[in-house]
């Protein structure tokens, strides 16, 4: 699903980046409520949660390999064969090495770091490149998000339509929009006021759940 960059016949053509909306699944992992669901809506908007496919696949692969290796060795021992060399070496090392050994400390640090990483992935929604949109009052189960690059393209197009702006660069973050514009004519202070108002109006049209703060910087360009 793609969002139309703007009404037809208004200024410059849309940029290469398109504003896309990922499908929302109500049966997916629980979302975390984000306050400020909309101006006047009185509702709270949930941030989309990442499926974490790559970390889940890595953890599943490591656990599967370790389980298969241990199970195969246990079956071999039950069948009368000697235990594998790696298991004997691991058992001897764990039984003889002191707790303050450098390899023991290194292994403990790696395991702790992996555990903290998995906890962070489990407790945070991820998908930081997506900005949640406000939910309409008549359809509270609808959830949608806007790509940052798509939002930046729409805001950049709105900035270039301001009289006096020759070129504009817009960066969209979670809580702030940073815009820099080159002024070809008119008073830069007046252009800055008009540009700030245009970007605020475009942010309202984007219907973001958390309207970002707009920071505008202009500079005079005569070349």
C-alpha positions as CSV (number, residue, x, y, z in Angstrom):
1,X,0.0,0.0,0.0
2,X,1.5,3.3,-1.0
3,X,0.5,6.8,0.1
4,X,0.0,9.5,-2.6
5,X,2.8,12.0,-2.2
6,X,0.4,14.9,-2.6
7,X,-2.6,16.2,-4.5
8,X,-2.2,16.3,-8.3
9,X,-1.1,19.5,-9.9
10,X,0.7,21.0,-6.9
11,X,4.3,22.0,-7.6
12,X,7.1,19.6,-8.0
13,X,7.0,15.9,-8.8
14,X,7.2,13.5,-5.9
15,X,10.6,12.1,-5.0
16,X,11.9,8.6,-5.6
17,X,11.1,7.5,-2.1
18,X,7.5,6.5,-1.6
19,X,5.5,6.6,1.6
20,X,4.5,3.0,2.3
21,X,2.2,1.6,4.9
22,X,3.0,-1.9,6.3
23,X,0.0,-4.2,6.9
24,X,-1.2,-4.3,10.5
25,X,-1.9,-7.7,12.0
26,X,-4.1,-7.7,15.1
27,X,-3.0,-11.2,15.9
28,X,0.7,-10.3,16.0
29,X,2.8,-9.6,19.0
30,X,1.4,-7.1,21.5
31,X,2.1,-3.5,20.7
32,X,3.2,-0.8,23.1
33,X,0.9,2.1,23.6
34,X,2.2,5.4,22.5
35,X,0.7,8.5,24.1
36,X,-0.5,11.3,22.0
37,X,-2.6,9.3,19.6
38,X,-3.8,12.3,17.8
39,X,-4.9,15.9,18.0
40,X,-8.4,15.7,19.2
41,X,-8.8,12.0,18.7
42,X,-8.4,11.1,22.4
43,X,-7.0,7.7,21.4
44,X,-3.7,6.0,21.9
45,X,-1.8,4.6,19.0
46,X,0.3,1.4,19.1
47,X,3.7,1.3,17.6
48,X,4.2,-1.6,15.1
49,X,6.3,-4.4,16.4
50,X,9.0,-6.0,14.4
51,X,8.9,-9.8,13.7
52,X,12.6,-10.1,14.6
53,X,13.0,-12.8,12.0
54,X,16.8,-12.6,11.8
55,X,17.6,-12.7,15.5
56,X,15.0,-15.5,16.0
57,X,16.5,-17.5,13.1
58,X,20.0,-17.1,14.5
59,X,19.0,-18.2,18.0
60,X,17.0,-21.1,16.6
61,X,19.9,-22.2,14.5
62,X,22.4,-22.1,17.4
63,X,20.0,-24.0,19.7
64,X,19.2,-26.5,17.0
65,X,22.9,-27.2,16.2
66,X,23.8,-27.6,19.9
67,X,20.8,-29.8,20.6
68,X,21.4,-32.1,17.6
69,X,25.1,-32.4,18.4
70,X,24.5,-33.2,22.1
71,X,21.7,-35.7,21.2
72,X,23.8,-37.5,18.6
73,X,26.6,-37.8,21.1
74,X,24.3,-39.1,23.8
75,X,22.9,-41.7,21.4
76,X,26.4,-42.8,20.4
77,X,27.4,-43.2,24.1
78,X,24.2,-45.2,24.8
79,X,25.1,-47.5,21.8
80,X,28.5,-48.3,23.4
81,X,30.7,-45.9,21.6
82,X,33.1,-43.4,23.3
83,X,31.9,-39.9,23.9
84,X,33.0,-37.3,21.4
85,X,36.3,-35.5,21.9
86,X,34.6,-32.1,22.0
87,X,32.3,-33.2,24.8
88,X,35.1,-34.7,26.9
89,X,37.3,-31.6,26.4
90,X,34.4,-29.3,27.4
91,X,33.6,-31.4,30.5
92,X,37.3,-31.4,31.5
93,X,37.7,-27.7,31.0
94,X,34.6,-26.9,33.0
95,X,35.7,-29.2,35.8
96,X,39.4,-28.0,36.0
97,X,39.4,-24.4,35.1
98,X,39.0,-21.8,37.9
99,X,36.2,-19.4,37.9
100,X,38.5,-16.4,37.4
101,X,40.1,-17.9,34.3
102,X,40.2,-15.6,31.3
103,X,38.3,-18.0,29.1
104,X,35.6,-18.5,31.7
105,X,35.2,-14.8,32.2
106,X,35.1,-14.3,28.4
107,X,32.5,-16.9,28.0
108,X,30.4,-15.5,30.8
109,X,30.7,-12.0,29.3
110,X,29.6,-13.2,25.8
111,X,26.6,-15.1,27.3
112,X,25.6,-12.1,29.4
113,X,25.8,-9.8,26.3
114,X,23.7,-12.2,24.3
115,X,21.1,-12.4,27.0
116,X,20.9,-8.6,27.3
117,X,20.6,-8.3,23.5
118,X,17.7,-10.8,23.5
119,X,16.0,-9.1,26.3
120,X,16.2,-5.7,24.5
121,X,14.8,-7.3,21.4
122,X,12.0,-8.9,23.4
123,X,11.0,-5.7,25.2
124,X,11.3,-3.1,22.5
125,X,9.1,-2.9,19.4
126,X,11.8,-2.1,16.9
127,X,10.9,-0.8,13.4
128,X,12.4,2.6,14.2
129,X,12.2,3.6,10.6
130,X,8.4,3.6,10.7
131,X,6.3,6.4,12.2
132,X,2.9,5.4,13.5
133,X,-0.1,7.2,12.2
134,X,-3.2,8.4,14.1
135,X,-6.1,6.0,14.3
136,X,-9.5,7.2,13.1
137,X,-12.1,7.5,15.8
138,X,-14.6,5.4,13.8
139,X,-12.0,2.5,13.2
140,X,-10.0,2.0,16.4
141,X,-8.6,-1.3,15.2
142,X,-6.9,0.2,12.2
143,X,-3.1,0.6,12.5
144,X,-0.8,2.1,10.0
145,X,2.7,3.6,9.8
146,X,4.6,5.9,7.5
147,X,8.2,5.3,6.3
148,X,10.6,8.1,7.4
149,X,12.0,8.4,3.8
150,X,8.5,8.8,2.5
151,X,7.7,11.4,5.1
152,X,10.9,13.3,4.3
153,X,10.0,13.3,0.6
154,X,6.6,14.7,1.2
155,X,8.0,17.4,3.5
156,X,10.7,18.2,1.0
157,X,8.2,18.7,-1.7
158,X,6.2,21.0,0.5
159,X,9.3,23.0,1.3
160,X,10.2,23.5,-2.3
161,X,6.8,25.0,-2.9
162,X,7.5,27.9,-0.6
163,X,8.3,31.1,-2.5
164,X,12.0,31.9,-2.3
165,X,13.2,28.3,-1.5
166,X,15.6,27.1,-4.2
167,X,16.5,23.8,-2.6
168,X,15.6,22.0,0.6
169,X,16.9,19.0,2.5
170,X,14.7,17.4,5.1
171,X,15.6,14.7,7.7
172,X,12.8,13.1,9.7
173,X,13.5,11.6,13.1
174,X,11.1,10.1,15.6
175,X,10.5,13.4,17.5
176,X,12.0,16.1,15.2
177,X,12.1,17.2,11.6
178,X,15.2,19.1,10.6
179,X,14.9,21.1,7.4
180,X,17.6,23.2,5.7
181,X,16.7,25.4,2.8
182,X,18.6,27.6,0.3
183,X,16.9,31.0,-0.2
184,X,17.2,32.4,-3.7
185,X,15.1,35.6,-3.2
186,X,13.0,37.3,-0.5
187,X,14.0,38.0,3.0
188,X,15.4,34.8,4.7
189,X,13.5,35.5,7.9
190,X,10.2,35.7,6.1
191,X,11.1,32.6,4.1
192,X,11.9,30.8,7.4
193,X,8.5,31.7,8.9
194,X,6.7,30.6,5.7
195,X,8.7,27.4,5.6
196,X,8.0,26.6,9.2
197,X,4.3,27.1,8.7
198,X,4.3,25.0,5.5
199,X,6.1,22.1,7.2
200,X,3.8,22.3,10.2
201,X,0.8,22.1,7.9
202,X,2.3,19.2,6.0
203,X,3.0,17.3,9.3
204,X,-0.7,17.8,10.2
205,X,-1.6,16.3,6.8
206,X,0.6,13.3,7.5
207,X,-1.6,12.5,10.6
208,X,1.4,11.2,12.6
209,X,0.5,9.9,16.1
210,X,3.3,12.0,17.6
211,X,3.6,15.2,15.6
212,X,7.3,16.0,15.5
213,X,8.9,19.3,16.3
214,X,10.0,21.2,13.2
215,X,13.4,22.9,13.2
216,X,14.2,25.0,10.1
217,X,17.5,26.6,9.1
218,X,17.8,28.8,6.0
219,X,20.8,30.4,4.2
220,X,21.1,32.9,1.4
221,X,22.3,31.5,-1.9
222,X,23.1,33.9,-4.7
223,X,25.1,31.6,-7.1
